[in-house]
Structures are given as C-alpha cells and as structure tokens.
C-alpha cells in the first residue's frame, strides 16, 4: 500500500504499527469509554520522541520530514485517532517557533517541546470566531515591557492537561485589514490563565478540549513570536498547512481502519449460504472504499512532499484535507452498513471510527472553507486577463 516510500520510512511505519498494535489498540476501548486521559501513552510518546518528530535534530527533535510525519500520523490514527491530538496542535506550535521564532525563542522552547515537557497546542478559536480568524477579539495590550492578555478561547486541545500554547491575539484594534493587527504569543500557564469547562464530545474522546479565559494575563514581551507585532495571522496560517496535512493523514488512518475491518468482516460473515464478500453489493462498497482510500493517501503524500521541498502547499494541503476527511466520513458509514447491527454496537471499533470521523471534516478549517481556499487558488493559477 506504500509503493512511494523509502526503506527508512518503511522501517518507521513498521515500528509505529507494532507499537500501536501492542500498546494502543488493547487499551483504546477502555480509555475511550471512560473518557480518560491517556497519561501512560503520553509517557510513551515522550520516550519515542513523537512530541519532537518534526522539530530539527539540533533542538533535540527527530527532524522528520512531513511525508514521514504523515505516515506516522496515519498509523497512530488507524489504531486510535484521539491520540493524534496529543501531538498535532503541539507540533503546529513547534512549527511556528521553528519557522517564525527568534533564535532565543528556538533555544528556549524547542528542546523542552521536543521532550514533551512543554506540551500543548494552538489557542485560536473563540466563542464567536471560528473560521473567520481575522475577527479574533482576544486582546494583547502592551504594558511596561510585557503584554496583558484578555479574552477567551474555545476548543483548545490539551487545554487542561497541557501547559504551553501558541495563542493568537489582537495587538492593534485599528489595523486595516484586520488580520494585520494580530500577533502570535507562546504562552505558558500561569496567573490569569483560567481553564473552564471541557467539551463533552461525540468522538475524539479522552483528549481534553477546553474553554479557557484570559484575565489580564501578564506575558513577557519575549513571548511574542518573531519579536514583532502584526505577523501572527501569517504565522498561524503557515502552521495550519501542517495541521491540514495532519488532519488528512489521520482521516486516512481512520478510513483505512474502517476499510480493513470491513474486508475482514465481509469474508467471515455469511448470509444466504455464502460470505457476504461474495455479494456484488458488498463488493462494490469495498471497491469504492479502497479507491477513495488510496486517492486520499496519495493526495496527502503529495501535499506533505511539497512541504518537504519547501514549496507552497496551501492548495495541496486543502485538497488533501477535504478529500481525505470526506473519504473518512463516507468510509466509516459504509463500514457501518457492511457490519450491520454489529457495527452499531461497542463490541467492535466501527462505531468509534464512525464517531471520530466528523472531526476531520470540521477541524483545521471546515470543508466549506477548504473549498473556498481551493477555488481561490485555482482561479489565481488560471486567471484570464480581461
């Protein structure tokens, strides 16, 4: 299934797959049912270096390319998608520091982030602001060498159990256009950082997703990414390319798990005197699932490869995220149909895959937003002179 990857990448995939089979799949149903934070697996991720997988080796990370990273994400998500949340937005934060931070910020933050000691995510969404990032209301007011953060954020992954976050706030309320007034800060928990309620989610359970309140929280001026105001929107949008590759890869993982389970079940389940895999209606479903899965994987690999080459990949990442997440959503529904009543029970993983899949349609920009981004990029590429 991976004809395009190197021998080194195959070894990485094999090691992650073995880890998932031995240590993730056996505990996932229990932890997920309890909505229990997977602390033991957090410790294992630290030991394996996964919190630093795309952080350069000079700062203690594994220095993975994005194509390898996408393969790792797929493997973890195929076992239990929630676990990817432990390091996805954490690595968006790391990517922002690597590519936009000052040398001092890189030296101070990245080694601890690679070890998983500083661990958190991206504080972006607000109660009245989702995809419309430039409408952010959280403010950062300069006061005698530091900033005071005031506002609130929602759906913050690792908000309760993490400790360090990339946070987008408004430093210039009068900027035109509005996104030029946004700045990104690397914020550690402290006075003025209040964790509110946890979202009670349909899927993506066991990973805390919280609302937070910032009550004139003082942060040092040195936490401003890059040391200059007004660059936060561009920095975060750059980071979201990584997030969309991640979401595409985890969607591929979920779709793959649903497809593999369906292929196995269809050969074991008998109706009308033969395995249901011999019924044409089931074969058609399995074929469509297989084609869409492979197309989603190739789109994801293409976007990640462009990122590795240092080329703009906004269009490719949006395409991969859109197609892979829709493939995951539709594929888990098809798996439910193939498994029938058994798929609707918690005895099999299909119902969990089915509950997890919608997150990828929504996360890192809804698919409606992805379609608008794709259309804009396509029109720019093929603009007809008037």
C-alpha positions as CSV (number, residue, x, y, z in Angstrom):
1,X,0.0,0.0,0.0
2,X,3.0,2.3,0.2
3,X,4.9,1.9,-3.1
4,X,6.1,5.5,-2.9
5,X,8.1,5.5,0.4
6,X,11.7,4.8,1.1
7,X,13.2,1.9,3.1
8,X,13.8,4.2,6.0
9,X,10.2,5.3,6.0
10,X,9.0,1.7,5.8
11,X,11.0,0.9,9.0
12,X,9.5,3.9,10.7
13,X,6.0,2.8,9.7
14,X,6.7,-0.8,10.8
15,X,7.9,0.4,14.3
16,X,4.9,2.6,14.8
17,X,2.5,0.0,13.6
18,X,4.0,-2.5,16.1
19,X,3.7,0.0,18.9
20,X,0.0,0.7,18.0
21,X,-0.8,-3.0,17.8
22,X,0.8,-3.8,21.2
23,X,0.2,-0.7,23.3
24,X,-2.7,1.3,21.8
25,X,-5.3,-1.0,20.3
26,X,-5.6,-3.1,23.5
27,X,-6.3,-0.1,25.8
28,X,-8.2,2.2,23.4
29,X,-11.7,0.9,24.0
30,X,-11.5,1.1,27.8
31,X,-9.9,4.6,27.9
32,X,-12.3,5.9,25.3
33,X,-15.3,4.6,27.1
34,X,-14.1,6.2,30.3
35,X,-13.1,9.4,28.5
36,X,-9.9,9.0,30.4
37,X,-6.8,11.0,29.5
38,X,-4.1,8.5,28.3
39,X,-1.2,9.5,30.6
40,X,0.7,6.2,30.1
41,X,0.7,6.7,26.3
42,X,1.8,10.4,26.8
43,X,4.8,9.0,28.6
44,X,5.5,6.5,25.8
45,X,5.2,9.3,23.2
46,X,7.9,11.2,25.1
47,X,10.1,8.1,25.2
48,X,9.6,7.6,21.4
49,X,10.3,11.3,20.7
50,X,6.9,11.9,18.9
51,X,6.4,15.3,20.6
52,X,9.5,16.4,18.7
53,X,9.1,14.4,15.4
54,X,9.2,17.5,13.1
55,X,11.5,19.6,15.4
56,X,15.0,19.8,14.0
57,X,17.6,17.5,15.5
58,X,19.7,20.4,16.6
59,X,17.0,21.2,19.1
60,X,16.5,17.7,20.3
61,X,13.8,16.6,17.9
62,X,13.7,13.7,15.4
63,X,13.9,16.0,12.4
64,X,11.3,14.1,10.4
65,X,10.1,15.3,7.0
66,X,6.5,16.0,6.6
67,X,5.9,12.9,4.4
68,X,7.3,10.7,7.1
69,X,5.3,12.5,9.7
70,X,2.1,12.0,7.7
71,X,2.8,8.2,7.7
72,X,3.3,8.2,11.4
73,X,0.0,10.1,11.9
74,X,-1.8,7.6,9.7
75,X,-0.5,4.7,11.7
76,X,-1.5,6.1,15.1
77,X,-4.9,7.3,13.8
78,X,-5.6,3.8,12.4
79,X,-5.3,2.5,16.0
80,X,-7.0,5.3,17.9
81,X,-7.5,8.7,16.2
82,X,-7.8,10.6,19.5
83,X,-4.1,10.0,20.3
84,X,-3.0,12.2,17.4
85,X,-4.5,15.1,19.3
86,X,-1.7,14.7,21.8
87,X,0.9,15.9,19.3
88,X,-0.9,17.5,16.4
89,X,-1.5,21.1,17.6
90,X,1.6,20.8,19.8
91,X,3.6,20.4,16.6
92,X,1.8,23.2,14.9
93,X,3.1,25.4,17.8
94,X,6.6,23.9,17.3
95,X,6.5,24.5,13.6
96,X,5.6,28.2,14.2
97,X,8.5,28.6,16.6
98,X,10.9,26.8,14.2
99,X,9.9,28.9,11.2
100,X,9.0,32.2,12.7
101,X,10.5,32.4,16.2
102,X,13.6,34.3,17.2
103,X,16.9,32.4,17.8
104,X,16.3,32.9,21.5
105,X,12.8,31.5,21.3
106,X,14.0,28.5,19.5
107,X,16.7,27.8,22.0
108,X,14.5,28.3,25.0
109,X,11.4,26.5,23.8
110,X,12.1,23.8,21.3
111,X,14.3,21.3,23.3
112,X,11.6,21.2,26.1
113,X,8.9,20.9,23.5
114,X,10.7,18.0,21.8
115,X,10.9,16.2,25.1
116,X,7.2,16.8,25.8
117,X,7.9,18.9,28.9
118,X,6.4,22.0,27.3
119,X,3.3,20.5,25.7
120,X,0.1,22.0,24.5
121,X,-1.5,23.3,21.3
122,X,-3.0,26.2,19.4
123,X,-5.3,28.7,21.0
124,X,-7.2,30.1,18.1
125,X,-10.9,29.5,18.1
126,X,-13.2,31.8,20.2
127,X,-16.8,31.6,21.1
128,X,-17.8,34.0,18.3
129,X,-14.9,33.3,16.0
130,X,-14.0,30.1,14.1
131,X,-13.0,30.0,10.5
132,X,-13.1,33.8,10.4
133,X,-9.7,34.2,12.1
134,X,-9.3,37.9,11.5
135,X,-12.4,38.5,13.7
136,X,-10.5,37.4,16.8
137,X,-11.3,39.6,19.8
138,X,-8.8,38.4,22.4
139,X,-6.5,41.4,23.0
140,X,-2.8,41.8,23.9
141,X,-2.2,45.2,25.4
142,X,1.4,46.4,25.8
143,X,2.2,47.5,29.4
144,X,5.7,48.4,30.7
145,X,7.7,45.7,28.9
146,X,5.0,43.0,28.9
147,X,1.6,42.3,27.5
148,X,-1.7,41.7,29.2
149,X,-3.9,39.1,27.5
150,X,-7.7,39.4,27.9
151,X,-10.3,37.3,26.2
152,X,-11.4,33.6,25.9
153,X,-10.7,30.7,23.6
154,X,-12.7,27.6,22.9
155,X,-12.0,24.0,21.7
156,X,-8.4,24.2,23.0
157,X,-6.9,20.7,22.6
158,X,-4.7,19.8,25.6
159,X,-6.1,22.9,27.4
160,X,-6.4,21.2,30.7
161,X,-3.5,18.7,30.6
162,X,-1.1,20.8,28.5
163,X,1.0,23.7,29.7
164,X,2.2,25.7,26.7
165,X,0.2,27.2,23.9
166,X,0.6,29.3,20.7
167,X,-2.1,32.0,21.2
168,X,-3.3,34.5,18.6
169,X,-4.4,37.8,20.0
170,X,-5.1,41.3,18.7
171,X,-2.3,43.9,19.3
172,X,-3.7,46.6,17.1
173,X,-7.5,47.0,17.1
174,X,-7.4,49.7,14.4
175,X,-5.3,47.8,11.8
176,X,-6.6,47.6,8.2
177,X,-7.1,45.0,7.0
178,X,-7.9,43.5,10.4
179,X,-5.6,40.5,10.2
180,X,-2.6,42.8,10.3
181,X,-3.4,43.6,13.9
182,X,-3.0,40.0,15.0
183,X,0.1,38.7,16.8
184,X,1.1,35.2,18.0
185,X,2.4,34.5,21.5
186,X,3.8,31.4,23.1
187,X,2.0,31.4,26.4
188,X,2.7,29.1,29.4
189,X,0.0,28.6,32.1
190,X,0.2,31.0,35.0
191,X,-1.8,33.7,36.8
192,X,-4.7,34.9,34.7
193,X,-4.9,31.7,32.6
194,X,-8.2,30.0,33.7
195,X,-9.3,26.7,32.4
196,X,-13.1,26.5,32.0
197,X,-15.3,23.6,31.1
198,X,-14.4,20.6,29.0
199,X,-16.4,19.9,25.8
200,X,-18.4,16.7,26.1
201,X,-17.7,15.4,22.6
202,X,-19.4,12.7,20.5
203,X,-16.0,11.4,19.4
204,X,-12.3,12.4,19.8
205,X,-12.7,11.4,23.4
206,X,-10.0,11.0,26.1
207,X,-8.3,14.2,24.8
208,X,-9.3,17.3,26.7
209,X,-10.9,20.1,24.6
210,X,-11.5,23.1,26.8
211,X,-12.6,26.7,27.0
212,X,-10.1,29.0,28.6
213,X,-10.3,32.5,30.0
214,X,-7.6,35.1,30.0
215,X,-8.0,37.6,32.7
216,X,-5.4,40.3,32.1
217,X,-2.8,37.6,32.0
218,X,0.7,39.1,32.0
219,X,3.1,37.6,29.5
220,X,6.7,38.8,28.8
221,X,7.3,40.7,25.6
222,X,9.8,37.9,24.7
223,X,6.9,35.5,24.2
224,X,5.8,37.5,21.0
225,X,6.7,35.1,18.2
226,X,9.4,36.7,16.0
227,X,9.6,39.7,18.2
228,X,7.4,41.9,16.0
229,X,3.7,42.6,16.2
230,X,1.3,42.2,13.3
231,X,2.7,38.9,11.9
232,X,0.5,36.4,13.8
233,X,-2.0,35.8,11.1
234,X,0.6,34.8,8.6
235,X,2.5,32.7,11.1
236,X,-0.6,30.8,12.2
237,X,-1.8,30.3,8.6
238,X,1.6,28.8,7.8
239,X,1.3,26.5,10.7
240,X,-2.2,25.4,9.6
241,X,-0.8,23.9,6.5
242,X,0.9,21.4,8.8
243,X,-2.4,21.0,10.6
244,X,-4.2,20.2,7.4
245,X,-1.7,17.6,6.3
246,X,-2.1,16.1,9.8
247,X,-5.9,16.0,9.6
248,X,-5.7,14.5,6.1
249,X,-3.3,11.8,7.4
250,X,-5.4,11.0,10.5
251,X,-8.5,10.8,8.2
252,X,-6.6,8.3,6.0
253,X,-5.9,6.3,9.1
254,X,-9.5,6.2,10.2
255,X,-10.7,5.3,6.7
256,X,-8.1,2.6,6.5
257,X,-9.1,1.0,9.8
258,X,-12.7,1.0,8.6
259,X,-11.9,-0.5,5.3
260,X,-9.6,-3.2,6.7
261,X,-12.2,-4.2,9.3
262,X,-14.9,-4.3,6.6
263,X,-12.8,-6.5,4.3
264,X,-12.2,-9.0,7.1
265,X,-15.7,-9.0,8.4
266,X,-17.1,-9.4,4.8
267,X,-15.2,-12.7,4.4
268,X,-16.3,-14.1,7.8
269,X,-20.0,-13.1,7.9
270,X,-22.3,-15.4,5.9
271,X,-25.7,-14.7,4.6
272,X,-27.8,-16.8,2.2
273,X,-25.2,-19.6,2.3
274,X,-22.1,-17.7,1.4
275,X,-19.8,-15.0,2.8
276,X,-21.2,-11.5,2.2
277,X,-17.9,-10.7,0.4
278,X,-19.3,-12.7,-2.5
279,X,-22.4,-10.5,-2.8
280,X,-21.9,-7.8,-5.5
281,X,-23.4,-5.1,-3.4
282,X,-20.8,-5.6,-0.8
283,X,-18.0,-5.9,-3.3
284,X,-19.0,-2.5,-4.8
285,X,-18.8,-0.9,-1.4
286,X,-15.4,-2.4,-0.7
287,X,-14.1,-1.3,-4.1
288,X,-15.3,2.3,-3.7
289,X,-13.8,2.4,-0.2
290,X,-10.4,1.1,-1.5
291,X,-10.2,3.6,-4.4
292,X,-11.1,6.6,-2.2
293,X,-8.7,5.5,0.5
294,X,-5.8,5.2,-1.9
295,X,-6.6,8.5,-3.6
296,X,-6.8,10.2,-0.2
297,X,-3.4,8.7,0.8
298,X,-1.8,9.9,-2.4
299,X,-3.2,13.4,-2.1
300,X,-1.9,13.6,1.5
301,X,1.5,12.3,0.4
302,X,1.7,14.9,-2.4
303,X,0.9,17.8,0.0
304,X,3.5,16.6,2.5
305,X,6.1,16.1,-0.2
306,X,5.6,19.6,-1.4
307,X,6.0,20.9,2.1
308,X,9.3,18.9,2.4
309,X,10.5,20.5,-0.8
310,X,9.9,24.0,0.7
311,X,7.3,24.8,-1.9
312,X,3.9,26.5,-1.1
313,X,1.4,23.7,-0.5
314,X,-1.7,25.6,0.6
315,X,-3.7,24.3,-2.3
316,X,-2.5,20.7,-2.0
317,X,-3.0,20.6,1.8
318,X,-6.5,21.9,1.4
319,X,-7.3,19.3,-1.3
320,X,-5.9,16.5,0.8
321,X,-7.7,17.6,4.0
322,X,-11.0,18.0,2.1
323,X,-10.9,14.7,0.2
324,X,-9.4,12.6,3.0
325,X,-11.9,13.8,5.6
326,X,-14.9,13.2,3.3
327,X,-13.4,9.8,2.5
328,X,-13.2,9.0,6.2
329,X,-16.7,10.2,6.9
330,X,-18.2,8.2,4.0
331,X,-16.0,5.2,4.6
332,X,-17.0,4.8,8.2
333,X,-20.6,5.0,7.1
334,X,-20.0,2.3,4.5
335,X,-18.3,0.2,7.2
336,X,-21.3,0.6,9.4
337,X,-23.6,-0.7,6.6
338,X,-21.3,-3.6,5.9
339,X,-21.2,-4.6,9.5
340,X,-24.9,-4.2,10.0
341,X,-26.1,-4.4,13.6
342,X,-22.7,-5.5,14.9
343,X,-21.2,-2.2,13.7
344,X,-23.7,-0.3,15.7
345,X,-22.5,-1.9,19.0
346,X,-19.5,-1.1,21.1
347,X,-18.2,-4.6,20.7
348,X,-16.4,-3.6,17.5
349,X,-14.4,-0.5,16.7
350,X,-16.7,0.6,13.9
351,X,-18.9,2.8,16.0
352,X,-15.9,4.6,17.4
353,X,-14.5,5.2,14.0
354,X,-17.9,6.5,12.9
355,X,-18.0,8.9,15.8
356,X,-14.4,10.1,15.3
357,X,-14.6,10.8,11.5
358,X,-16.7,14.0,11.6
359,X,-14.0,15.8,13.5
360,X,-11.8,15.8,10.4
361,X,-14.5,17.4,8.4
362,X,-14.6,20.3,10.9
363,X,-11.1,20.6,12.3
364,X,-8.3,22.9,10.9
365,X,-10.9,24.8,8.9
366,X,-14.2,23.3,7.8
367,X,-14.5,21.7,4.5
368,X,-16.6,24.6,3.2
369,X,-13.6,26.8,3.9
370,X,-11.3,24.3,2.2
371,X,-13.5,24.5,-0.9
372,X,-13.2,28.3,-0.9
373,X,-9.5,28.2,-0.5
374,X,-9.1,25.7,-3.3
375,X,-11.3,27.7,-5.6
376,X,-9.4,30.9,-4.9
377,X,-6.0,29.2,-5.6
378,X,-7.3,27.6,-8.8
379,X,-8.6,30.9,-10.0
380,X,-5.3,32.6,-9.2
381,X,-3.4,29.9,-11.1
382,X,-5.6,30.1,-14.2
383,X,-6.7,33.7,-14.2
384,X,-7.8,35.0,-17.5
385,X,-6.7,38.5,-18.4
386,X,-9.5,41.0,-19.1
